[in-house]
Amino acid sequence: MEEVTFSALIARLATGALIALGIVKDPIENKQKIDLELAQYAIDTLSMLKEKTKGNLTREEKAYLKNIIGELKRNFVQIKDKEVK
């Protein structure tokens, strides 16, 4: 097992979002699938953690969380736009 850290928690949530966006294969079904509702939930959870931990994170943790949320949001918009077309 990996060490329990804030960064590991963020990475796990981000991986779940990447799976839901179809960017990473679902390890159980070994295929890519898109679930925008689940992806949005994971992104919202990360955003909530960002707000709730404000002032309690190291500079590195804060930057890591900000970057991951930004990347996931960009991917979400791109994939949602493709799904609508």
ABEGO torsion letter per residue (X at the ends): XBBBBAAAAAAAAAAAAAAAAGABBBAAAGBBBBBAAAAAAAAAAAAAAAAAABGABBAAAAAAAAAAAAAAAAAAAAAAAAAAX
